[in-house]
């Protein structure tokens, strides 16, 4: 999963959990700028993965927006979730193997007391 796909996944996931989330809140949650969130949402809308629904106006000005995942967006989110999960599982297995190797290496090392006495000699 590329970094771009990862941020798309995070945006789709956040919107699925809270369709009325603001771009400012999304930016804060993801640790990116408001402008970047706006750009990414526009790209997701252009790809047909998101729709923007307006549900409040005052004096002709929009004051409430809801983001809706399209059927294609739901399918894309499922694929991204599968890829994300596979990557995290691979990272987990790699960490388990590394920890096992470090524990074995530590067990084969001389104890601290023996090591300290060798250093003095």
C-alpha positions as a Markdown table, in Angstrom:
| # | Residue | x | y | z |
|---|---|---|---|---|
| 1 | Unk | 0.0 | 0.0 | 0.0 |
| 2 | Unk | 1.5 | 3.3 | -1.1 |
| 3 | Unk | 1.4 | 6.3 | 1.3 |
| 4 | Unk | -1.2 | 7.9 | -1.0 |
| 5 | Unk | -3.4 | 4.8 | -0.7 |
| 6 | Unk | -2.8 | 4.7 | 3.1 |
| 7 | Unk | -4.1 | 8.3 | 3.5 |
| 8 | Unk | -7.0 | 7.6 | 1.2 |
| 9 | Unk | -7.8 | 4.6 | 3.4 |
| 10 | Unk | -7.6 | 6.7 | 6.6 |
| 11 | Unk | -9.9 | 9.4 | 5.1 |
| 12 | Unk | -12.5 | 6.8 | 3.8 |
| 13 | Unk | -12.4 | 5.1 | 7.2 |
| 14 | Unk | -12.8 | 8.3 | 9.2 |
| 15 | Unk | -15.7 | 9.5 | 6.9 |
| 16 | Unk | -17.4 | 6.1 | 7.2 |
| 17 | Unk | -17.3 | 6.4 | 10.9 |
| 18 | Unk | -18.4 | 10.0 | 10.9 |
| 19 | Unk | -19.9 | 11.4 | 7.7 |
| 20 | Unk | -20.3 | 14.9 | 9.1 |
| 21 | Unk | -16.7 | 15.2 | 10.1 |
| 22 | Unk | -15.2 | 18.6 | 9.1 |
| 23 | Unk | -12.1 | 18.9 | 6.9 |
| 24 | Unk | -10.4 | 20.6 | 9.8 |
| 25 | Unk | -11.2 | 17.7 | 12.1 |
| 26 | Unk | -9.9 | 15.3 | 9.5 |
| 27 | Unk | -6.7 | 17.2 | 9.1 |
| 28 | Unk | -6.2 | 17.2 | 12.9 |
| 29 | Unk | -7.0 | 13.5 | 13.1 |
| 30 | Unk | -4.6 | 12.5 | 10.3 |
| 31 | Unk | -1.9 | 15.0 | 11.2 |
| 32 | Unk | -1.9 | 16.8 | 7.8 |
| 33 | Unk | -2.8 | 20.3 | 6.6 |
| 34 | Unk | -6.4 | 21.5 | 5.9 |
| 35 | Unk | -5.3 | 22.2 | 2.3 |
| 36 | Unk | -4.0 | 18.6 | 1.9 |
| 37 | Unk | -7.3 | 17.2 | 3.2 |
| 38 | Unk | -9.3 | 19.4 | 0.8 |
| 39 | Unk | -7.1 | 18.2 | -2.1 |
| 40 | Unk | -7.5 | 14.5 | -1.1 |
| 41 | Unk | -11.2 | 14.8 | -0.7 |
| 42 | Unk | -11.5 | 16.4 | -4.1 |
| 43 | Unk | -9.5 | 13.6 | -5.6 |
| 44 | Unk | -11.7 | 11.0 | -3.9 |
| 45 | Unk | -14.8 | 12.8 | -5.2 |
| 46 | Unk | -13.3 | 12.9 | -8.7 |
| 47 | Unk | -12.6 | 9.2 | -8.6 |
| 48 | Unk | -16.2 | 8.6 | -7.7 |
| 49 | Unk | -15.4 | 7.2 | -4.2 |
| 50 | Unk | -17.1 | 10.0 | -2.3 |
| 51 | Unk | -20.1 | 12.3 | -2.7 |
| 52 | Unk | -20.5 | 15.5 | -0.8 |
| 53 | Unk | -24.0 | 16.1 | 0.5 |
| 54 | Unk | -25.2 | 19.6 | 1.6 |
| 55 | Unk | -27.8 | 19.6 | 4.3 |
| 56 | Unk | -27.9 | 23.1 | 5.6 |
| 57 | Unk | -27.9 | 26.6 | 4.2 |
| 58 | Unk | -28.3 | 30.0 | 5.7 |
| 59 | Unk | -28.7 | 33.0 | 3.4 |
| 60 | Unk | -27.5 | 31.0 | 0.5 |
| 61 | Unk | -24.3 | 29.9 | 2.3 |
| 62 | Unk | -23.6 | 26.3 | 3.0 |
| 63 | Unk | -23.1 | 25.5 | 6.7 |
| 64 | Unk | -23.3 | 21.7 | 6.9 |
| 65 | Unk | -21.7 | 19.1 | 4.7 |
| 66 | Unk | -21.8 | 15.3 | 4.9 |
| 67 | Unk | -19.5 | 13.0 | 3.0 |
| 68 | Unk | -21.0 | 9.9 | 1.7 |
| 69 | Unk | -19.1 | 6.8 | 0.5 |
| 70 | Unk | -20.4 | 5.7 | -2.9 |
| 71 | Unk | -20.8 | 2.0 | -3.6 |
| 72 | Unk | -17.5 | 2.2 | -5.5 |
| 73 | Unk | -16.0 | 3.9 | -2.4 |
| 74 | Unk | -17.2 | 1.1 | -0.1 |
| 75 | Unk | -15.7 | -1.4 | -2.5 |
| 76 | Unk | -12.4 | 0.5 | -2.6 |
| 77 | Unk | -12.3 | 0.9 | 1.2 |
| 78 | Unk | -12.8 | -2.9 | 1.5 |
| 79 | Unk | -9.8 | -3.5 | -0.8 |
| 80 | Unk | -7.7 | -0.9 | 1.0 |
| 81 | Unk | -8.6 | -2.5 | 4.3 |
| 82 | Unk | -7.6 | -5.9 | 3.1 |
| 83 | Unk | -4.2 | -4.6 | 1.9 |
| 84 | Unk | -3.7 | -2.6 | 5.1 |
| 85 | Unk | -4.4 | -5.6 | 7.2 |
| 86 | Unk | -2.1 | -7.8 | 5.1 |
| 87 | Unk | 0.7 | -5.3 | 5.5 |
| 88 | Unk | 0.2 | -5.0 | 9.3 |
| 89 | Unk | 0.2 | -8.8 | 9.6 |
| 90 | Unk | 3.4 | -9.1 | 7.7 |
| 91 | Unk | 5.0 | -6.4 | 9.9 |
| 92 | Unk | 3.8 | -8.3 | 13.0 |
| 93 | Unk | 5.3 | -11.6 | 11.8 |
| 94 | Unk | 8.6 | -9.8 | 11.0 |
| 95 | Unk | 8.7 | -8.3 | 14.5 |
| 96 | Unk | 7.9 | -11.6 | 16.1 |
| 97 | Unk | 10.8 | -13.2 | 14.2 |
| 98 | Unk | 13.2 | -10.3 | 15.1 |
| 99 | Unk | 12.2 | -10.5 | 18.8 |
| 100 | Unk | 12.7 | -14.3 | 18.8 |
| 101 | Unk | 16.2 | -13.9 | 17.2 |
| 102 | Unk | 17.1 | -11.2 | 19.7 |
| 103 | Unk | 16.0 | -13.4 | 22.7 |
| 104 | Unk | 18.0 | -16.3 | 21.3 |
| 105 | Unk | 21.1 | -14.1 | 20.9 |
| 106 | Unk | 20.6 | -12.7 | 24.4 |
| 107 | Unk | 20.4 | -16.2 | 25.8 |
| 108 | Unk | 23.7 | -17.2 | 24.1 |
| 109 | Unk | 25.5 | -14.1 | 25.5 |
| 110 | Unk | 27.5 | -14.4 | 28.7 |
| 111 | Unk | 25.8 | -13.1 | 31.8 |
| 112 | Unk | 26.4 | -9.6 | 33.0 |
| 113 | Unk | 28.6 | -10.7 | 36.0 |
| 114 | Unk | 30.8 | -12.8 | 33.8 |
| 115 | Unk | 31.0 | -10.0 | 31.2 |
| 116 | Unk | 32.0 | -7.5 | 33.8 |
| 117 | Unk | 34.8 | -9.7 | 35.2 |
| 118 | Unk | 36.2 | -10.2 | 31.7 |
| 119 | Unk | 36.3 | -6.4 | 31.2 |
| 120 | Unk | 38.4 | -5.9 | 34.4 |
| 121 | Unk | 40.9 | -8.5 | 33.4 |
